């Protein structure tokens, strides 16, 4: 868990941001947020090192234990990572309307759209695509990996939203593109992928 040591691991060269110019490009001429779409891999919270570019947020599910939740929020904030509780639409909207960066780990199970993940049918979230379209804000695919004694935050590409005939199909098509990117990253760093939940579930009829 990187939350506990986030302040330490994101200073003094412990975290290196690669392709920073891509993130700065996404921020140019943009008065609102830039979204990061990412996955549960390596030291993914260390993306907060980009707080030097803009105020950095990430969306998290609240822990059931309030004391643990408050501790994790505190540790993250000390490392420049501001927590946005999942489903807190008011605070998410406020963050979007700031000049900020908002990270969304989007590889978890969801019920928004049908996708294939490593060749198996499942369902996933569509939040990144929907938020990008609704608020006209860019999406950057980024992730963080452990490399010896450092964490490397890799800004890989700007995701271009390709519109389809219907909104639902647009969300599905573009999230599938993102899932293909996730697969490529996981294949490169399989030992660092940490999603432990049951990712492929039977879809409800």
MARKE-325450 format. One line per 4 residues: number of its first residue (from 1); their letters; for each residue x, y, z of N, C-alpha, C, CB. Coordinates in steps of 0.02 Angstrom, whole numbers, plus 50000, padded with zeros to 5 digits. Glycine has a CB too. Layout:
<recs>
NUM = a = X:Y:Z:X:Y:Z:X:Y:Z:X:Y:Z  ...
</recs>
This chain:
<recs>
1 = xxxx = 50042:49940:50000:50000:50000:50000:50044:50062:50000:49952:50000:50061  50040:50102:49947:50083:50162:49942:50055:50220:49982:50091:50181:49870  49992:50218:50002:49961:50275:50036:50001:50296:50097:49890:50259:50057  50023:50248:50138:50056:50262:50201:50120:50303:50190:50073:50197:50238
5 = xxxx = 50156:50288:50137:50221:50320:50125:50220:50368:50066:50274:50267:50114  50160:50391:50047:50154:50429:49985:50196:50493:49986:50082:50447:49972  50197:50528:50043:50237:50589:50047:50311:50574:50034:50228:50623:50115  50336:50521:50064:50407:50503:50058:50424:50479:49987:50426:50449:50108
9 = xxxx = 50381:50437:49959:50399:50407:49894:50391:50455:49835:50358:50346:49882  50357:50512:49847:50349:50559:49791:50394:50620:49797:50276:50582:49787  50447:50614:49836:50496:50669:49842:50567:50642:49833:50489:50705:49911  50613:50689:49826:50685:50673:49824:50703:50622:49770:50707:50646:49891
13 = xxxx = 50670:50625:49713:50687:50581:49658:50663:50510:49665:50760:50580:49650  50622:50496:49716:50596:50428:49725:50543:50410:49672:50567:50420:49794  50511:50461:49645:50462:50452:49591:50482:50494:49532:50390:50470:49615  50485:50464:49473:50505:50498:49412:50445:50500:49365:50566:50462:49378
17 = xxxx = 50429:50559:49340:50374:50567:49292:50403:50566:49221:50334:50633:49305  50381:50518:49181:50403:50513:49112:50351:50544:49065:50417:50440:49093  50375:50573:49011:50332:50604:48960:50287:50657:48992:50289:50550:48925  50317:50696:49037:50279:50749:49070:50250:50799:49021:50323:50786:49121
21 = xxxx = 50286:50809:48965:50263:50857:48915:50194:50838:48886:50313:50862:48858  50178:50772:48886:50112:50751:48862:50057:50777:48909:50108:50674:48857  50069:50772:48974:50020:50797:49022:50015:50873:49016:50039:50778:49094  50071:50906:49009:50068:50979:49002:50031:50999:48938:50140:51009:49002
25 = xxxx = 50040:50960:48885:50003:50972:48823:49928:50967:48834:50026:50923:48768  49907:50916:48872:49836:50907:48886:49808:50964:48928:49824:50840:48922  49851:50994:48969:49830:51049:49013:49826:51116:48977:49876:51055:49072  49861:51122:48921:49865:51186:48885:49795:51208:48861:49912:51180:48826
29 = xxxx = 49782:51272:48869:49719:51302:48845:49658:51264:48871:49717:51302:48769  49664:51238:48931:49609:51199:48961:49596:51227:49030:49627:51123:48964  49538:51259:49038:49521:51291:49102:49489:51242:49151:49475:51350:49089  49478:51181:49129:49448:51131:49173:49499:51076:49187:49384:51101:49142
33 = xxxx = 49475:51021:49213:49518:50965:49233:49544:50926:49172:49482:50918:49280  49598:50890:49184:49621:50837:49140:49609:50771:49177:49697:50845:49119  49578:50723:49143:49567:50658:49173:49625:50611:49159:49501:50627:49147  49645:50573:49209:49691:50517:49198:49650:50453:49203:49750:50517:49250
37 = xxxx = 49656:50410:49153:49626:50344:49158:49684:50296:49171:49586:50324:49092  49676:50256:49224:49731:50213:49246:49705:50148:49273:49774:50249:49299  49750:50108:49302:49731:50042:49327:49770:50026:49391:49744:49988:49273  49747:49974:49426:49777:49955:49490:49842:49917:49476:49728:49912:49532
41 = xxxx = 49895:49954:49466:49959:49924:49447:50015:49963:49479:49967:49923:49369  50065:49927:49505:50124:49959:49533:50107:50010:49586:50163:49993:49477  50141:50068:49584:50129:50121:49633:50083:50174:49605:50194:50152:49654  50022:50154:49586:49978:50199:49548:49962:50264:49584:49914:50164:49531
45 = xxxx = 49964:50265:49651:49950:50327:49687:50005:50379:49679:49939:50313:49761  50064:50356:49658:50122:50402:49651:50113:50450:49593:50185:50362:49641  50060:50442:49554:50044:50492:49504:50036:50561:49533:49981:50473:49467  50024:50564:49599:50016:50629:49633:50080:50671:49628:49998:50619:49706
49 = xxxx = 50135:50641:49605:50196:50680:49593:50183:50735:49543:50254:50634:49568  50132:50728:49502:50116:50779:49453:50077:50837:49483:50075:50748:49396  50074:50839:49550:50044:50896:49585:50082:50961:49570:50043:50884:49660  50144:50954:49545:50182:51014:49526:50154:51046:49462:50256:50996:49515
53 = xxxx = 50115:51007:49425:50084:51033:49364:50016:51065:49380:50075:50977:49311  49975:51027:49417:49909:51051:49437:49889:51016:49502:49856:51038:49381  49841:51043:49536:49813:51009:49595:49790:50940:49574:49754:51050:49626  49807:50890:49614:49797:50820:49594:49744:50787:49638:49863:50781:49599
57 = xxxx = 49695:50756:49605:49642:50719:49638:49642:50647:49613:49573:50752:49626  49612:50603:49654:49596:50536:49631:49532:50514:49664:49654:50485:49647  49493:50475:49628:49429:50449:49654:49442:50383:49689:49377:50441:49596  49417:50378:49751:49425:50317:49790:49358:50296:49821:49477:50328:49846
61 = xxxx = 49350:50232:49829:49293:50206:49867:49308:50215:49942:49279:50131:49850  49261:50243:49979:49271:50251:50051:49278:50184:50086:49213:50290:50082  49324:50180:50134:49331:50121:50175:49273:50117:50225:49399:50121:50213  49252:50057:50240:49196:50049:50287:49214:50073:50357:49174:49975:50290
65 = xxxx = 49277:50063:50377:49300:50086:50442:49320:50160:50436:49360:50043:50467  49283:50204:50471:49295:50276:50463:49365:50296:50485:49243:50315:50503  49391:50266:50538:49458:50284:50561:49511:50268:50509:49474:50248:50627  49504:50209:50478:49551:50190:50425:49543:50237:50365:49540:50117:50403
69 = xxxx = 49481:50252:50348:49467:50297:50292:49499:50366:50304:49391:50304:50281  49490:50392:50364:49519:50458:50381:49595:50457:50379:49494:50480:50450  49625:50402:50403:49698:50395:50402:49724:50394:50331:49719:50332:50439  49691:50354:50288:49714:50349:50218:49707:50416:50182:49675:50295:50182
73 = xxxx = 49652:50451:50196:49642:50517:50167:49698:50564:50188:49573:50546:50187  49715:50562:50253:49768:50605:50280:49835:50589:50247:49774:50597:50356  49853:50524:50243:49916:50505:50213:49920:50526:50140:49926:50429:50218  49864:50517:50105:49864:50537:50034:49873:50612:50026:49799:50515:50001
77 = xxxx = 49838:50651:50067:49844:50723:50062:49914:50747:50077:49794:50757:50109  49948:50713:50124:50018:50731:50139:50063:50719:50079:50043:50691:50200  50043:50673:50036:50080:50658:49974:50052:50695:49914:50079:50585:49961  50011:50746:49925:49985:50786:49870:49928:50756:49832:50040:50800:49823
81 = xxxx = 49897:50704:49862:49842:50669:49828:49777:50684:49865:49855:50592:49825  49733:50722:49834:49669:50740:49864:49616:50689:49845:49647:50811:49841  49583:50661:49895:49534:50607:49884:49466:50635:49864:49528:50564:49946  49436:50604:49814:49366:50616:49796:49328:50551:49808:49360:50640:49721
85 = xxxx = 49281:50550:49855:49244:50488:49868:49203:50468:49807:49198:50497:49928  49203:50403:49793:49163:50376:49738:49090:50395:49748:49171:50299:49733  49056:50416:49695:48985:50435:49695:48972:50504:49726:48945:50383:49731  49025:50541:49744:49016:50609:49771:49016:50657:49712:49072:50627:49823
89 = xxxx = 48959:50662:49679:48955:50700:49616:48967:50775:49626:48888:50689:49584  48948:50802:49684:48957:50874:49695:49031:50893:49697:48922:50895:49760  49069:50855:49737:49141:50871:49742:49178:50853:49678:49172:50833:49801  49155:50802:49643:49186:50786:49578:49175:50843:49529:49156:50720:49550
93 = xxxx = 49114:50870:49529:49099:50925:49483:49142:50986:49499:49024:50944:49488  49151:51000:49563:49194:51056:49583:49265:51046:49560:49192:51066:49660  49291:50985:49568:49360:50970:49547:49367:50976:49471:49380:50900:49570  49316:50954:49434:49318:50959:49361:49322:51032:49339:49257:50925:49330
97 = xxxx = 49289:51076:49375:49288:51146:49356:49349:51185:49380:49225:51178:49382  49395:51151:49413:49459:51181:49431:49510:51164:49376:49484:51155:49501  49565:51199:49378:49623:51178:49337:49657:51123:49377:49672:51238:49321  49636:51061:49366:49660:51005:49407:49676:50945:49363:49607:50986:49460
101 = xxxx = 49703:50894:49394:49710:50828:49364:49671:50780:49408:49787:50806:49358  49629:50738:49377:49588:50691:49415:49602:50621:49389:49511:50708:49408  49626:50578:49434:49643:50509:49415:49585:50462:49430:49707:50486:49451  49571:50419:49381:49518:50368:49388:49548:50300:49373:49458:50384:49340
105 = xxxx = 49552:50257:49423:49572:50187:49411:49511:50151:49385:49601:50153:49477  49512:50132:49322:49450:50112:49287:49451:50040:49262:49439:50157:49229  49492:49998:49293:49495:49928:49272:49449:49883:49313:49566:49903:49277  49415:49911:49363:49374:49870:49407:49307:49852:49374:49362:49906:49473
109 = xxxx = 49272:49805:49406:49208:49783:49380:49157:49840:49385:49183:49721:49419  49116:49847:49334:49062:49896:49334:49006:49870:49290:49086:49965:49309  48951:49905:49289:48893:49881:49253:48871:49928:49197:48835:49871:49300  48917:49972:49176:48897:50023:49127:48897:49997:49056:48944:50082:49132
113 = xxxx = 48949:49962:49037:48956:49941:48967:48986:49871:48963:49001:49990:48928  48970:49836:48908:48999:49770:48895:49069:49780:48865:48954:49728:48847  49117:49743:48892:49185:49746:48865:49214:49675:48866:49230:49795:48905  49268:49667:48828:49307:49606:48833:49373:49623:48866:49319:49573:48763
117 = xxxx = 49393:49582:48914:49455:49592:48951:49495:49527:48947:49442:49613:49025  49551:49529:48911:49590:49469:48897:49547:49414:48865:49623:49443:48961  49505:49436:48818:49466:49389:48778:49403:49363:48811:49507:49332:48760  49390:49383:48873:49331:49359:48909:49281:49416:48917:49350:49330:48977
121 = xxxx = 49217:49399:48906:49165:49449:48911:49152:49468:48984:49100:49425:48879  49145:49533:48996:49128:49557:49063:49096:49626:49054:49192:49561:49109  49090:49662:49107:49064:49731:49103:49110:49777:49140:48992:49735:49131  49108:49841:49121:49153:49889:49152:49120:49957:49161:49216:49897:49110
125 = xxxx = 49158:50002:49191:49133:50070:49201:49140:50110:49136:49171:50105:49259  49102:50164:49131:49107:50208:49073:49120:50280:49093:49043:50203:49031  49133:50290:49159:49141:50358:49185:49191:50401:49149:49160:50353:49255  49251:50377:49134:49300:50420:49101:49275:50448:49034:49364:50382:49090
129 = xxxx = 49245:50406:48994:49220:50428:48928:49162:50477:48937:49198:50368:48885  49116:50460:48981:49057:50502:48991:49077:50571:49018:49008:50469:49040  49122:50573:49067:49145:50637:49095:49182:50678:49043:49190:50625:49156  49223:50646:49003:49260:50681:48951:49213:50714:48901:49307:50633:48915
133 = xxxx = 49161:50677:48880:49114:50703:48832:49070:50758:48862:49070:50647:48804  49046:50746:48922:49000:50794:48954:49033:50860:48968:48972:50764:49018  49095:50858:48993:49129:50920:49014:49181:50944:48964:49162:50909:49081  49188:50908:48908:49236:50927:48856:49307:50934:48885:49214:50993:48822
137 = xxxx = 49329:50881:48918:49396:50880:48948:49435:50820:48922:49391:50879:49025  49501:50827:48917:49542:50773:48889:49554:50715:48938:49608:50800:48866  49569:50657:48909:49588:50598:48948:49660:50579:48930:49540:50538:48934  49701:50570:48981:49769:50545:48971:49774:50475:49001:49822:50593:49003
141 = xxxx = 49799:50428:48963:49813:50361:48989:49881:50364:49024:49812:50306:48932  49882:50349:49089:49944:50350:49127:49944:50294:49178:49954:50419:49162  50003:50273:49198:50009:50220:49248:50077:50227:49282:50001:50149:49216  50087:50190:49337:50149:50195:49375:50175:50125:49391:50139:50235:49440
145 = xxxx = 50240:50115:49382:50270:50049:49395:50331:50056:49440:50289:50015:49328  50343:50004:49478:50404:50001:49518:50463:49981:49473:50396:49950:49577  50518:50016:49480:50578:50002:49440:50638:50009:49486:50584:50050:49378  50657:49954:49517:50711:49957:49566:50691:49999:49626:50775:49986:49534
149 = xxxx = 50729:50052:49639:50717:50094:49697:50672:50153:49682:50781:50119:49725  50646:50158:49622:50604:50215:49604:50536:50191:49577:50639:50261:49553  50489:50237:49576:50425:50226:49542:50425:50270:49480:50363:50243:49589  50408:50240:49424:50405:50278:49361:50332:50289:49342:50443:50241:49305
153 = xxxx = 50312:50352:49340:50245:50371:49318:50250:50383:49243:50218:50435:49355  50213:50345:49205:50218:50347:49132:50154:50377:49102:50230:50276:49103  50161:50435:49072:50106:50464:49033:50110:50436:48963:50110:50543:49033  50063:50392:48946:50070:50354:48883:50040:50389:48823:50039:50287:48891
157 = xxxx = 49978:50411:48827:49946:50442:48769:49884:50479:48789:49929:50388:48716  49863:50525:48746:49798:50557:48753:49747:50514:48717:49798:50631:48724  49693:50497:48751:49641:50455:48722:49592:50498:48683:49603:50415:48777  49587:50485:48619:49540:50522:48576:49473:50486:48577:49567:50528:48503
161 = xxxx = 49421:50522:48595:49354:50493:48597:49326:50488:48525:49306:50534:48642  49310:50428:48504:49281:50417:48438:49206:50407:48445:49314:50355:48403  49168:50455:48420:49096:50453:48428:49064:50402:48381:49065:50522:48416  49015:50366:48408:48976:50317:48369:48905:50344:48361:48977:50247:48403
165 = xxxx = 48861:50305:48331:48793:50329:48317:48754:50344:48381:48755:50279:48275  48763:50303:48432:48726:50312:48494:48774:50321:48552:48679:50251:48508  48751:50356:48605:48794:50370:48663:48819:50305:48695:48756:50412:48713  48774:50257:48704:48793:50194:48736:48849:50160:48697:48733:50147:48742
169 = xxxx = 48844:50161:48631:48895:50129:48589:48960:50169:48591:48870:50123:48517  48955:50235:48595:49015:50276:48602:49052:50259:48666:48998:50351:48601  49015:50251:48721:49046:50233:48785:49078:50164:48781:48995:50235:48842  49042:50117:48752:49068:50048:48748:49130:50045:48704:49014:50000:48721
173 = xxxx = 49126:50077:48646:49181:50074:48598:49245:50103:48627:49162:50112:48534  49239:50160:48660:49299:50193:48685:49325:50161:48749:49284:50266:48698  49281:50134:48791:49306:50098:48850:49340:50033:48828:49248:50082:48898  49316:50003:48774:49350:49943:48749:49421:49961:48724:49309:49911:48691
177 = xxxx = 49428:50019:48693:49494:50042:48673:49540:50048:48733:49490:50110:48636  49513:50076:48787:49552:50085:48848:49570:50018:48878:49513:50128:48899  49523:49971:48877:49538:49904:48903:49593:49869:48863:49474:49861:48903  49594:49880:48798:49649:49852:48759:49716:49881:48781:49638:49865:48683
181 = xxxx = 49716:49945:48798:49777:49977:48823:49796:49946:48891:49768:50053:48831  49747:49934:48934:49760:49902:48998:49793:49834:48988:49695:49895:49039  49766:49795:48942:49793:49728:48929:49867:49732:48909:49753:49693:48873  49882:49780:48866:49951:49788:48843:49998:49804:48901:49955:49844:48789
185 = xxxx = 49975:49848:48946:50016:49868:49004:50025:49808:49051:49984:49927:49041  49971:49772:49064:49974:49715:49111:50020:49661:49083:49903:49687:49123  50018:49650:49018:50062:49600:48988:50136:49619:48997:50046:49591:48913  50149:49684:48998:50218:49706:49007:50241:49701:49080:50226:49778:48982
189 = xxxx = 50193:49711:49126:50209:49710:49197:50161:49665:49235:50208:49782:49227  50156:49601:49218:50105:49558:49249:50115:49550:49324:50107:49490:49217  50177:49552:49347:50190:49542:49418:50170:49602:49461:50264:49527:49429  50155:49659:49428:50137:49719:49466:50062:49733:49465:50174:49778:49438
193 = xxxx = 50024:49692:49429:49951:49702:49427:49921:49674:49491:49919:49669:49364  49881:49714:49526:49861:49695:49593:49785:49690:49603:49888:49744:49642  49747:49685:49549:49675:49678:49559:49659:49608:49583:49637:49694:49493  49633:49604:49646:49621:49539:49678:49548:49518:49678:49647:49541:49748
197 = xxxx = 49504:49563:49658:49433:49547:49660:49413:49504:49600:49391:49611:49662  49354:49477:49603:49329:49435:49548:49311:49480:49489:49268:49392:49571  49355:49484:49440:49346:49532:49386:49295:49508:49335:49412:49546:49351  49294:49444:49321:49246:49417:49272:49188:49386:49309:49281:49365:49224
201 = xxxx = 49132:49418:49307:49073:49393:49341:49019:49378:49290:49047:49443:49395  48973:49335:49309:48917:49322:49264:48874:49384:49259:48876:49261:49289  48861:49405:49198:48818:49463:49189:48746:49445:49205:48824:49490:49116  48713:49491:49241:48643:49479:49259:48600:49487:49197:48620:49527:49315
205 = x = 48553:49442:49191:48508:49444:49133:48457:49501:49141:48471:49376:49124
</recs>
